[in-house]
Amino acid sequence: MHIHQYLNSEKPVAIAHRGGSYLGSENTMEAFENAINMGFKFLETDIQITRDKKLIAFHDETLNRVTDCKGYIINKTWDELKNIKVAGKYNIPLLSDIFYSWPEINLNIDPKNNSSISTLIEFLKENNVFDRICIGSFSGKRLDNLRTIFGSALCTSAGPLEVLKLKLSSLNLRNFDIDANCVQVPIKYFGIKIIDRNFIDYCHELDLKVHVWTINEIQEMEKLLDLGVDGIMSDNLEGLKTVLTKRNLW
């Protein structure tokens, strides 16, 4: 399989999960800027869609957890959202803000609902930034939709069913074909241990890079690097940078 430009790194990549949990400012320009200033080249973000079809960097369906407002994002216009503060002081960014502010940065995007997909498709068509983007999702349907339109131009990670197929194949239970470019997984999925050397080796045989999320403990990072993973997604940016620097992998 052809290795996508987005994944073309000799060293394990450090991915700042939601920009890192810097000052409680997840998925904000301040969090992303902090990660970039630390030297991170890969950011992970989630997208939600507003009532007037704007894509914003935001994890939850509602405002309740990270802002002092309540309500569903899908019911709010961008005009209503742009004055709402995350953690009391940070603005919610548009996806386009992140792209245009840092043209050299790679972005891992998780579209959180079906209603965002058609607008995301338009965004990708207009901006032609396929070398800088990877899309991951818990919804195989969303991934299939994007793959049908963009084919091999777009980097996608494996959906949950594809991960299960890879796990079974790695145990020699059956052989399955999957359409992903990489595998982005937690150590365990629904109580099933996914990440072990066997699984990583099997993915590498298929030219699939393996990124693991969300790893915040130093010991866990060390163990995963010893197993040969190709990337770690973390909120603990200082910790991940320290571990990779110590190994001359930063």
Beta strands, then each sheet from edge to edge (+ up, - down):
strand 1: 13-17
strand 2: 42-49
strand 3: 55-57
strand 4: 85-86
strand 5: 90-91
strand 6: 106-111
strand 7: 133-135
strand 8: 155-156
strand 9: 182-185
strand 10: 188-189
strand 11: 192-193
strand 12: 209-212
strand 13: 231-234
sheet 1: 3+ 2- 1- 13- 12- 9-
sheet 2: 3+ 2- 6- 7- 8-
sheet 3: 4+ 5-
sheet 4: 10+ 11-
end
